[in-house]
């Protein structure tokens, strides 16, 4: 993670944080996430925990992008109360992009850090 001293985000990445916050709040989920594909389209998702299915918010957002035909991601954001990024969500982003930044934000939208690897 980068220095957590409130990194400055581009307008496009700030939009991802806003979408992730909205997805989380809409259903009262543990976490929300959003990704942006190579064409600038955005996809959002919230964590799902059912008896037969558990998906992180970031996995769901990446799956929505892939299902819509995205072949590369330009950025991602996760809003959660956790202090670290989950491995499964990170791996899903890396399946489509080795270099897309993944911003981790608190529920109030404060960016805690950015994963670039």
C-alpha positions as CSV (number, residue, x, y, z in Angstrom):
1,X,0.0,0.0,0.0
2,X,1.1,3.5,-0.6
3,X,1.4,6.2,2.1
4,X,-2.1,6.4,3.7
5,X,-1.8,10.2,4.0
6,X,-4.9,10.7,1.9
7,X,-3.6,10.1,-1.6
8,X,-4.9,12.5,-4.3
9,X,-7.1,10.6,-6.8
10,X,-7.8,11.5,-10.4
11,X,-11.4,12.5,-11.1
12,X,-12.0,9.1,-12.6
13,X,-10.7,7.2,-9.6
14,X,-12.6,9.4,-7.2
15,X,-15.7,8.4,-9.1
16,X,-14.9,4.7,-8.5
17,X,-14.7,5.4,-4.7
18,X,-18.1,7.1,-4.9
19,X,-19.7,4.2,-6.9
20,X,-18.2,1.7,-4.4
21,X,-19.6,3.7,-1.5
22,X,-23.0,3.8,-3.2
23,X,-23.1,0.1,-3.9
24,X,-22.2,-0.7,-0.3
25,X,-24.8,1.6,1.1
26,X,-27.6,0.6,-1.2
27,X,-27.8,-2.9,0.2
28,X,-26.0,-2.4,3.6
29,X,-23.2,-4.7,2.5
30,X,-19.9,-5.2,4.3
31,X,-18.1,-3.8,1.3
32,X,-18.6,-2.2,-2.0
33,X,-16.4,-2.0,-5.1
34,X,-16.2,-0.5,-8.5
35,X,-13.9,-0.9,-11.5
36,X,-13.3,1.0,-14.7
37,X,-12.5,-0.9,-18.0
38,X,-10.4,0.0,-21.0
39,X,-13.3,1.9,-22.6
40,X,-14.1,4.0,-19.5
41,X,-17.2,2.0,-18.5
42,X,-17.7,1.4,-14.8
43,X,-19.1,-1.6,-12.9
44,X,-20.0,-1.7,-9.3
45,X,-20.9,-4.5,-6.9
46,X,-21.4,-5.3,-3.2
47,X,-20.2,-8.3,-1.2
48,X,-22.6,-11.3,-1.3
49,X,-22.7,-13.9,1.5
50,X,-25.3,-16.6,0.9
51,X,-25.3,-20.2,2.2
52,X,-24.2,-21.4,-1.2
53,X,-22.3,-18.4,-2.6
54,X,-19.8,-16.0,-1.2
55,X,-18.3,-13.3,-3.4
56,X,-16.3,-10.2,-2.5
57,X,-17.5,-6.9,-3.8
58,X,-14.3,-6.5,-6.0
59,X,-14.8,-10.0,-7.4
60,X,-18.4,-9.1,-8.3
61,X,-17.4,-5.8,-10.0
62,X,-14.7,-7.6,-12.0
63,X,-17.1,-10.4,-13.0
64,X,-19.6,-7.8,-14.2
65,X,-16.9,-6.1,-16.3
66,X,-15.7,-9.4,-17.8
67,X,-19.3,-10.5,-18.5
68,X,-19.8,-7.2,-20.4
69,X,-16.7,-7.9,-22.5
70,X,-14.0,-5.9,-20.7
71,X,-10.5,-7.2,-21.6
72,X,-8.6,-4.8,-19.4
73,X,-9.1,-2.7,-16.2
74,X,-7.8,0.8,-15.7
75,X,-8.7,1.2,-12.0
76,X,-10.5,-0.2,-9.1
77,X,-11.8,0.9,-5.7
78,X,-13.0,-1.0,-2.6
79,X,-14.9,0.6,0.3
80,X,-14.7,-1.5,3.4
81,X,-14.2,-1.3,7.2
82,X,-11.3,-3.7,6.8
83,X,-7.8,-2.2,6.8
84,X,-6.4,-4.4,4.1
85,X,-7.4,-5.5,0.6
86,X,-8.8,-9.1,0.3
87,X,-6.6,-11.5,-1.7
88,X,-9.5,-12.8,-3.8
89,X,-10.6,-9.4,-5.0
90,X,-7.0,-8.4,-5.8
91,X,-6.4,-11.5,-7.8
92,X,-9.6,-10.9,-9.8
93,X,-8.4,-7.4,-10.8
94,X,-4.9,-8.8,-11.6
95,X,-6.5,-11.3,-14.0
96,X,-7.5,-8.4,-16.2
97,X,-4.7,-5.9,-15.4
98,X,-1.3,-6.3,-13.9
99,X,-0.9,-2.5,-13.3
100,X,-4.4,-1.1,-12.5
101,X,-4.3,0.8,-9.2
102,X,-6.7,-0.6,-6.5
103,X,-7.8,2.1,-4.0
104,X,-8.8,1.0,-0.6
105,X,-11.2,3.4,1.2
106,X,-13.0,3.6,4.5
107,X,-16.8,3.8,4.5
108,X,-16.6,7.6,4.7
109,X,-14.7,7.7,1.4
110,X,-11.3,8.4,2.9
111,X,-8.7,6.7,0.8
112,X,-6.5,4.5,3.1
113,X,-4.0,3.4,0.4
114,X,-3.5,2.2,-3.1
115,X,-2.2,-1.2,-4.2
116,X,-0.2,-1.0,-7.5
117,X,1.3,-4.5,-7.7
